[in-house]
């Protein structure tokens, strides 16, 4: 009688053990929730990082568009709209990295870009809006009605680690955040540690690193919330990544052991 009870309890113990192991291995949904401390409430975050404006430097690649009443000039400065910047497949050359390199204006070591008709214009140290005004001022020496648009073509970020599509992504908006960058990579995997995201940033001749916690609203006021050109973002793996990867194997093994003990218990009961 005692052996029968013991044999009956053995599969139950294995089953309970399997549940415990699965419970330990499974991560809470809060670990996978962005800004989880904001659930059900609203806050006003005082930003410690002001609105970022890139200052042009040597080797920056700039998109320059000049629209005027002069059709010939428009064709020179707006090849995409004029039909001169189309690839063989018919797509706009500005949408490709090689096209941007060919049609962009590179800032030389002296801080100048050279524009047809207008010659050299010094732009280093200027923000994008300031560069637009500088080019417009130069263009008005030759033309009356001019509208200038400048964009930074080499505003790129590298996203690595536990994201669905790691790679290099380009930004053309004035505001670019850590959430924008991770969204470009189609989001973090379930195996990613949202509370342990590494940000690597160039600052002059040095490298700065930041540890970001995407679970916490303190992120909104951190130095790493706004993403700058050439930043590298690494979503680190969660502590249970190896367990989660092997979970299907553990499940099969535990299921097999439980089945075996149930069968053994049944045979011994006969």
N, C-alpha and C positions, 0 to 999 in steps of 0.2 A: 504493500500500500504506500509506504514512504517513497519508494523508488518511482512509483507511478506519479505521485505528486511532484517529485523533483523533476521527472522527465517532462511533466506538463508545464512546469514553471520555466524550464530552460528556454523554449522558443519565445515565451513572453518576455523573458529578460533580454534576449537578443533583439526582439522587436523594439523594446523600450530603449535599448542601447542605440539602435539605428535611428530612432526618433531624436534622441539627444544629440547624436553626431550631426544629423541633418540640421537641427536647430542651431547648433554652434556654428556650422559652416555657412548658414544663410545669413546674409547681411540685412540689417534693418533698412526699411525704405527711407528712413531719415538719413542714412549714410549716403543715399543716392539723390537726395533732395538739395537743390541749390537754395541758398539763403533760407535754410529751414527755420531759423529763429524768427522769421518774419511771418510765419503762418498765422493767419487770423488777425494780423495787426498791421498798422501802417506807421512809418517813421519818416522823419525829415532828416536826411543825412547831410551833415556839414562837410562838404568836399574839401579835403586837404590838398587835393590836386586840382589846380586850376585848368581851365579849358586849354588843351594842348594845341599849340601852333608850331609847326615845324619851321625851323630856320634853315634856309637853303645853304648848302655847303658844297664844296668841290666834289665832283663825281655824281652829284644828283642828276637824275634824268627827268626833264620837265616836259610836260605836254603844254604847248602854247597855241592858243587859238586867238586869232585876230579877225574880227568881223568889221568890215567897213563898207563904204559905198563904192569901193574900187573892186570890180569883179576879178581882175587879174591878181590883186593882192589876196583876195579871199581864197582863190584857188591855191595859192602858195601856202597859206597858213591853215587851210582847212581841207587837206587832201582827202580826208575821209568823206566829207559831205560833198566834195567836188567829184568824187568817183575815182580819184587817183590812188587811193589806198585800199584797193580791193585785192584779196588773194585770188588764186586760181579757182578756189571753191566758191568764191563770191562773198566770203565773210569779210567783216571789217578787220583790217590789219591791226588796228589799235587793240583788238581783243586778244592778241597773242604777244608773248614776251619778245620774240624777234621783231615783230612789227613796232612795238613800243621802242625798242632799241634803235631801229632804223629811223623812225619818224620823230622820236623825241629829241630834245635839245640838251646835250650834256654840258654841265657846268665844268669849265676847265679849271686847272690848278690855280689860276689867277682869280677865279670866282666869276668869270664871265660866260655868257652864252652869246653866240653869234647868229643874228637873225638876218635873213635876206632883206635888202633895202636899208634896214636900220643899223646894221653893223653890230658891234659889241655892246652889251649891256651888263653892267656889274650887278649881281644879285645876291652874292653870299652875305649871310647875316640877316637877310630879309625874310619875313614870313610870306606865305603864299599871297595873301591880300596885298601886302606891300609890293611884292614883285609885280602883281597885276597893274598896280598904279604906276610903277616905274616904267614898265613896258608901254603902258598907255600914254604916259608923258612923252616918251620917245617917239611913239607913232604919231602923236598929234603935231609933231614938227613937220610931218609930211601930209597928213590927212586931217580932215575936220571931224567927221563922225566915226568914232572907233570904240569898239567894245572888246575887252581883253579877258581871256580866261586862262588860268595857269593851274595845272595839277601836277602833283608829285607822282611819277610813274614807278619809282622804286620803293614805294611804301609797302614793304612786304613783311610777313611774319611767318615763322616756322612753327608748326604745331606737331608735337611728337608724343609718343607714349600711348596711353590707354584711351585713344580716340578711334572712331570708326574709320576715318580717312586721314591719316597723318600726311603732311606735305607742306609745301610752301604756298601761301595765299597772299594775294595782293588786295590792298584797300585803297579806295578812291574817295572815301568820305572824310569829312573834317573831324568827326568823332568816331573813335574805334575802341571798343572795350574788350576785356577778356572774354565776355560772353559772345561777342561778335566773332572773335577768332575761333573759339571752340565750336560755335555753330557752323562756321565754314568747314570745319573738319567733321561735320555731321554728328557732333556731340560726343560725350564721353561714354566709354563702355561701362557695363556693370562691374567690371573688374578694376575700374579706375578709382583712385582715392581722391575724392573731391576736396578733402581737407588737407591734401598734400600735393599742391600743384607748384612746380618750380618755374620761375620766370627768370630768364637770363637776359641781361640788358647791357648793351655797350654804352659807356659814358666816357667820352674822350678817349684816352688811351687805356682805360681800365674796364673791368667787367664787374657789374653788380648783379647779385642774385636776390630774389625775393621768394619767400614761401607763402603761397596764397591758400586761404581756406575758403573754398567756394560754398561751403555749408553755412558760413557765418556772414551776417550783414556788415561786419567790420570791413569786409572786402571793398565796400562801396566808397570808403574813405582812404583806402590804402594807396601807396605809390604804384602798385601794379594793376590797378583797375583800368586805367587808360593804357592802351597798347601803343608803343612807339615803333617807328621804323626799325627793322632788323631784330626785333625782339624774338626770343625763342621760348616757347611754352612747352613744358613737359608735364603731362598728366601721369603721375607716378602710379604704379600698380598697388592695389589694396593688399593688406596683410594676408587676406584669405584667398588671394588669386590662385595660388597653386592648389589649394584645397578645392576651390570651385571648378578648376579645370579637370581635376580628378574625380569630382563628385559623381559623374555617371559610372565610373569604374567602382567606386565605393558602394554605390547603390546596388549594382549588379552583384557584387561580392556578398553584401549583407543579405540581399534577397535570396541568394543561393544557399547561404548558411542557414537562414531561417527556414527555407523550404526543406533542406536536408534534415534539420532537427525535427520539424513537424512530421516528416515521413518516418524518421527513426522512432519518434515517440509513438506514432500510430502502430508501427510494427511491434514495438515492445509491449504495447497494450493488448496485443492479441494473445 
